[in-house]
């Protein structure tokens, strides 16, 4: 068991070293991966689509529309918020969520550049 953990750690260190030696910023790559994981989930995509259609909603409106539990909705919104994909606005006791369109445009541009760049695999 320890050997496997040590091998995994060594592999991670080797991968980090190869990323850094290739001129890539490891912290930026990890951050980008976290954001992409956040948006690559069916429920979170449904939330994003709903926010796109309605511009601004509170958690109650979202969980009613999507027929989800309030706690589940809140957890997914927290992930999206942590990734910077949604922004919040407090009005009295309510917190309203909306899309962070600037951030989403940057993510789309990054993914497009990554996919379309013929030198990305070199």
C-alpha angles and dihedrals in degrees: 000000000000091000091055092049091049091049091050091049091049091049090050092050091048091049092049091049093050091049092049093045090052089060096254121135105239093202091052092048092050090048092050091049091052091052093047091049089051094056095038096080126098097227093046090048088053089051091050091049091049091050090048090054096043101032095213132024140160123233093260092056091047098050092045092051093046095039092232132137114270092236093051091049091049092050092052092046089052090054091049090047092049089053090051093240095120130037129207135222122191117217112177106306095340127090115208122204127209136166120274092224095181091056092045091051090052091050091049091048092049093050092045091050091048094049097042099041106104090199095054093097094050 
